[in-house]
């Protein structure tokens, strides 16, 4: 239950809302794979809170639980409509990649530094491989799984958000959990992954096709997302040798002012291509054993806002 402050004093209700902001952003990004949509969800959730009267707000014993329920329901609605929107999307759709420290500046890249509470927490549940698996789930599966397995909400609370019974939500989460388990390869320590990505960068820059083939799993896949706004290969590339040849062709066409640097993408070793110091492409990798199994290439400039500065 919130307590009203005296005039001129900080509003404890506002403090309660702001303290939940980071958690709500964490939740919404994992559910939607988009920072812009995540911020919209959090703004709408807070707007609904402030649309209530003081009496209605005071009657809520746990503002955090209320905010989670509202944000979860909004995300569920967004996920339902997103499926139709992505059917019209030009080319492949890849979740928005995150740099090492992702902050919100009121939606304005290059704005004043955001509060640390506005950063997305980077962990296994935001790796590109994990987010891509989430995309294969139904909206209800995704919400039930993230709320229960990642954010540790009991199924009774999940049921209120999803609109199903606790047992049905348990089954949804179990189905989602199997998808995640089946998709996981033999993950290597981050330092080893970084070394493999570094070797890939060096072989790419040297146009060493044999070295590239040696670093790629024979069944590797490369997927690119330009969103119709940036040129890229239109369909996934299947096979390590085919990917190696495609990357050598990219190296042949690369302009002199293009540089490729190592970085963290969603908390994992990745690469960024910059032109005149501006990020134009983000490469995320899935490494299993000692080979690269997946490469995700994001060139849609609308998904690179967090990688650019003012």
C-alpha positions as CSV (number, residue, x, y, z in Angstrom):
1,X,0.0,0.0,0.0
2,X,1.4,3.4,-0.9
3,X,1.5,6.4,1.5
4,X,0.9,9.9,0.3
5,X,3.6,12.5,0.9
6,X,3.2,16.0,2.3
7,X,3.4,18.9,-0.3
8,X,7.0,19.5,-1.3
9,X,8.1,16.0,-0.2
10,X,9.1,13.1,-2.5
11,X,6.1,11.0,-3.5
12,X,6.7,7.4,-2.2
13,X,4.3,6.1,-4.8
14,X,6.6,7.6,-7.5
15,X,9.6,6.1,-5.8
16,X,7.9,2.7,-5.9
17,X,7.2,3.0,-9.6
18,X,10.7,4.1,-10.5
19,X,12.3,1.3,-8.5
20,X,10.4,-1.2,-10.6
21,X,11.4,0.4,-13.9
22,X,14.5,-1.6,-14.6
23,X,12.8,-4.9,-13.8
24,X,9.9,-4.0,-16.1
25,X,12.3,-3.1,-18.9
26,X,14.1,-6.4,-18.3
27,X,10.8,-8.3,-18.6
28,X,9.5,-6.4,-21.6
29,X,12.7,-6.7,-23.6
30,X,12.9,-10.4,-23.1
31,X,9.3,-10.9,-24.1
32,X,9.4,-8.6,-27.1
33,X,13.0,-8.5,-28.4
34,X,12.8,-4.8,-29.0
35,X,14.0,-1.9,-26.8
36,X,11.5,0.5,-28.4
37,X,8.6,-1.8,-27.8
38,X,9.8,-2.5,-24.3
39,X,9.9,1.2,-23.5
40,X,6.5,1.7,-24.9
41,X,5.2,-1.1,-22.6
42,X,6.8,0.4,-19.5
43,X,5.4,3.9,-20.4
44,X,1.9,2.5,-20.9
45,X,2.1,0.6,-17.7
46,X,3.1,3.7,-15.7
47,X,0.4,5.7,-17.5
48,X,-2.2,3.2,-16.3
49,X,-1.0,3.5,-12.8
50,X,-1.2,7.3,-12.8
51,X,-4.7,7.1,-14.5
52,X,-6.0,5.7,-11.2
53,X,-7.2,7.8,-8.4
54,X,-5.3,8.1,-5.2
55,X,-7.8,5.8,-3.5
56,X,-7.3,3.2,-6.1
57,X,-3.6,3.4,-5.8
58,X,-3.6,3.2,-2.0
59,X,-5.8,0.1,-2.2
60,X,-3.0,-1.8,-4.1
61,X,-0.9,-3.6,-1.5
62,X,2.0,-4.4,-3.9
63,X,2.6,-1.8,-6.7
64,X,5.4,-4.0,-8.1
65,X,3.0,-7.0,-8.5
66,X,0.4,-4.8,-10.0
67,X,2.9,-3.3,-12.5
68,X,4.1,-6.7,-13.5
69,X,0.6,-8.0,-14.2
70,X,-0.2,-5.0,-16.3
71,X,3.1,-5.0,-18.2
72,X,2.8,-8.8,-18.8
73,X,-0.7,-8.4,-20.2
74,X,0.4,-5.6,-22.5
75,X,3.3,-7.6,-23.7
76,X,1.0,-10.6,-24.4
77,X,-1.2,-8.3,-26.6
78,X,1.9,-6.9,-28.4
79,X,3.2,-10.4,-29.1
80,X,-0.1,-11.4,-30.6
81,X,-0.1,-8.4,-33.0
82,X,3.7,-8.8,-33.7
83,X,3.1,-12.1,-35.4
84,X,1.0,-10.4,-38.1
85,X,3.5,-7.5,-38.4
86,X,6.4,-9.8,-38.8
87,X,4.7,-11.7,-41.6
88,X,4.8,-8.3,-43.5
89,X,8.4,-7.6,-42.4
90,X,10.9,-7.4,-45.3
91,X,13.3,-10.3,-45.0
92,X,14.3,-12.2,-41.8
93,X,13.4,-10.7,-38.4
94,X,16.1,-10.8,-35.7
95,X,15.7,-9.5,-32.2
96,X,17.2,-6.1,-31.6
97,X,20.9,-6.6,-30.5
98,X,22.1,-4.9,-27.3
99,X,25.5,-3.3,-26.6
100,X,27.4,-4.0,-23.4
101,X,25.6,-1.3,-21.5
102,X,22.1,-0.5,-22.8
103,X,20.4,2.6,-21.3
104,X,17.3,4.5,-22.1
105,X,17.7,8.2,-22.9
106,X,14.0,9.0,-23.2
107,X,14.1,7.2,-26.5
108,X,16.7,9.7,-27.8
109,X,20.1,8.3,-28.7
110,X,22.8,10.6,-27.6
111,X,20.7,12.2,-24.9
112,X,21.7,12.8,-21.3
113,X,23.0,9.8,-19.4
114,X,20.2,7.6,-18.2
115,X,19.8,6.4,-14.6
116,X,21.5,3.1,-14.0
117,X,18.1,1.7,-13.2
118,X,17.2,2.1,-16.9
119,X,19.8,-0.4,-18.0
120,X,18.8,-3.8,-19.2
121,X,20.4,-6.6,-17.2
122,X,22.6,-8.7,-19.5
123,X,22.6,-12.4,-18.7
124,X,21.9,-15.8,-20.4
125,X,18.3,-14.9,-20.9
126,X,19.2,-12.1,-23.3
127,X,21.7,-13.9,-25.4
128,X,20.8,-13.8,-29.1
129,X,20.5,-17.5,-29.3
130,X,18.1,-17.5,-26.4
131,X,16.0,-14.7,-27.8
132,X,15.8,-16.4,-31.2
133,X,14.4,-19.6,-29.5
134,X,11.8,-17.5,-27.8
135,X,10.7,-16.3,-31.2
136,X,9.6,-19.8,-32.1
137,X,7.2,-20.0,-29.1
138,X,3.6,-19.0,-29.0
139,X,2.9,-15.7,-27.1
140,X,1.4,-17.6,-24.1
141,X,4.4,-20.0,-24.0
142,X,6.8,-17.1,-24.1
143,X,5.1,-15.1,-21.3
144,X,4.6,-18.1,-19.0
145,X,8.2,-19.3,-19.5
146,X,9.8,-15.9,-19.0
147,X,7.7,-15.0,-16.0
148,X,8.2,-18.3,-14.2
149,X,11.6,-19.6,-15.2
150,X,13.5,-16.2,-15.6
151,X,11.6,-13.9,-13.2
152,X,10.5,-16.6,-10.7
153,X,6.8,-15.7,-10.5
154,X,4.6,-18.6,-9.2
155,X,2.2,-20.1,-11.7
156,X,-0.7,-18.7,-9.8
157,X,0.5,-15.2,-10.7
158,X,1.4,-16.2,-14.2
159,X,-2.2,-17.5,-14.7
160,X,-3.6,-14.1,-13.8
161,X,-1.5,-12.5,-16.6
162,X,-2.0,-15.2,-19.3
163,X,-5.6,-15.8,-18.5
164,X,-5.3,-19.6,-18.1
165,X,-5.2,-22.0,-15.2
166,X,-2.0,-22.4,-13.2
167,X,-1.8,-26.0,-14.5
168,X,-2.1,-24.8,-18.1
169,X,0.6,-22.2,-17.5
170,X,2.8,-25.0,-16.0
171,X,2.4,-27.0,-19.2
172,X,3.2,-23.9,-21.4
173,X,6.4,-23.2,-19.5
174,X,7.3,-26.9,-19.7
175,X,6.9,-26.9,-23.5
176,X,8.9,-23.7,-23.8
177,X,11.6,-25.2,-21.5
178,X,12.0,-28.2,-23.8
179,X,12.4,-25.9,-26.8
180,X,15.2,-24.0,-25.0
181,X,16.9,-27.3,-23.9
182,X,16.7,-28.9,-27.3
183,X,18.3,-25.8,-28.9
184,X,21.3,-25.6,-26.7
185,X,24.6,-26.8,-28.0
186,X,27.8,-27.5,-26.1
187,X,28.5,-24.0,-24.9
188,X,32.0,-22.9,-24.4
189,X,33.3,-20.5,-21.7
190,X,33.0,-16.8,-22.7
191,X,36.8,-16.5,-23.0
192,X,37.0,-19.4,-25.5
193,X,34.0,-18.0,-27.4
194,X,35.8,-14.6,-27.7
195,X,38.9,-16.3,-29.0
196,X,36.9,-18.1,-31.7
197,X,35.2,-14.9,-32.7
198,X,38.6,-13.1,-32.8
199,X,40.0,-15.8,-35.0
200,X,37.0,-15.5,-37.3
201,X,37.6,-11.7,-37.6
202,X,41.2,-12.2,-38.5
203,X,40.5,-14.9,-41.1
204,X,37.7,-12.7,-42.5
205,X,40.0,-9.7,-42.8
206,X,42.7,-11.9,-44.4
207,X,40.2,-13.4,-46.8
208,X,41.4,-16.8,-45.7
209,X,38.6,-19.1,-46.8
210,X,40.2,-22.3,-45.4
211,X,40.6,-20.7,-42.0
212,X,37.0,-19.5,-42.1
213,X,35.7,-23.0,-43.0
214,X,37.7,-24.4,-40.2
215,X,36.0,-22.1,-37.7
216,X,32.5,-22.8,-38.9
217,X,30.4,-25.8,-38.2
218,X,29.6,-27.7,-41.5
219,X,25.9,-27.2,-40.7
220,X,26.3,-23.5,-39.7
221,X,23.6,-20.9,-40.6
222,X,23.9,-17.2,-41.2
223,X,20.8,-15.0,-41.1
224,X,20.6,-11.3,-41.8
225,X,18.1,-8.6,-40.9
226,X,18.0,-5.4,-43.0
227,X,14.3,-4.8,-42.6
228,X,14.2,-3.5,-46.2
229,X,16.2,-0.5,-45.0
230,X,19.7,-1.8,-45.6
231,X,21.2,-4.1,-48.2
232,X,22.0,-7.6,-47.0
233,X,21.7,-11.2,-48.3
234,X,18.0,-12.0,-48.7
235,X,17.8,-15.5,-47.4
236,X,19.7,-17.5,-44.7
237,X,23.0,-19.0,-45.9
238,X,23.3,-22.7,-45.0
239,X,26.6,-24.5,-44.6
240,X,30.0,-23.5,-43.3
241,X,31.7,-23.4,-46.7
242,X,28.9,-21.3,-48.2
243,X,29.1,-18.9,-45.3
244,X,32.9,-18.6,-45.6
245,X,32.6,-17.8,-49.3
246,X,30.0,-15.2,-48.7
247,X,32.1,-13.5,-46.0
248,X,35.1,-13.4,-48.4
249,X,32.9,-11.7,-50.9
250,X,31.9,-9.2,-48.2
251,X,35.5,-8.5,-47.6
252,X,36.1,-7.9,-51.3
253,X,33.3,-5.4,-51.4
254,X,34.2,-3.7,-48.1
255,X,34.9,0.0,-48.4
256,X,38.2,1.5,-47.2
257,X,36.6,3.4,-44.4
258,X,34.9,0.3,-42.9
259,X,36.4,-1.2,-39.7
260,X,35.4,-4.3,-37.8
261,X,35.8,-4.3,-34.0
262,X,35.3,-6.9,-31.3
263,X,32.5,-6.2,-28.8
264,X,29.9,-7.8,-26.6
265,X,26.5,-8.4,-28.3
266,X,23.8,-9.2,-25.8
267,X,26.5,-10.1,-23.3
268,X,28.3,-12.5,-25.7
269,X,31.4,-12.0,-27.9
270,X,30.5,-10.4,-31.2
271,X,31.6,-8.0,-33.9
272,X,30.6,-4.6,-35.0
273,X,31.2,-3.0,-38.4
274,X,31.6,0.8,-38.3
275,X,31.7,3.2,-41.2
276,X,33.3,6.6,-40.4
277,X,32.9,5.6,-36.7
278,X,29.1,4.9,-37.0
279,X,27.9,1.4,-36.4
280,X,26.2,0.0,-39.5
281,X,26.2,-3.8,-38.8
282,X,26.2,-5.9,-35.6
283,X,27.2,-9.6,-35.8
284,X,26.1,-12.0,-33.0
285,X,27.4,-15.5,-32.8
286,X,26.5,-18.9,-31.3
287,X,29.5,-21.0,-30.6
288,X,29.2,-24.6,-29.6
289,X,32.3,-26.7,-29.0
290,X,35.0,-25.1,-31.0
291,X,32.9,-24.1,-34.0
292,X,30.5,-21.3,-34.9
293,X,27.0,-22.7,-35.5
294,X,25.0,-19.5,-36.0
295,X,25.7,-16.0,-37.1
296,X,23.1,-13.2,-36.9
297,X,23.7,-10.1,-38.9
298,X,21.7,-7.0,-38.0
299,X,21.8,-4.1,-40.4
300,X,18.3,-2.6,-39.9
301,X,19.2,1.0,-38.7
302,X,16.1,1.1,-36.6
303,X,17.6,-1.8,-34.5
304,X,21.0,-0.1,-34.1
305,X,19.9,3.0,-32.2
306,X,21.6,1.8,-29.0
307,X,24.8,1.4,-30.9
308,X,25.0,4.9,-32.2
309,X,25.7,8.2,-30.4
310,X,24.3,11.7,-31.0
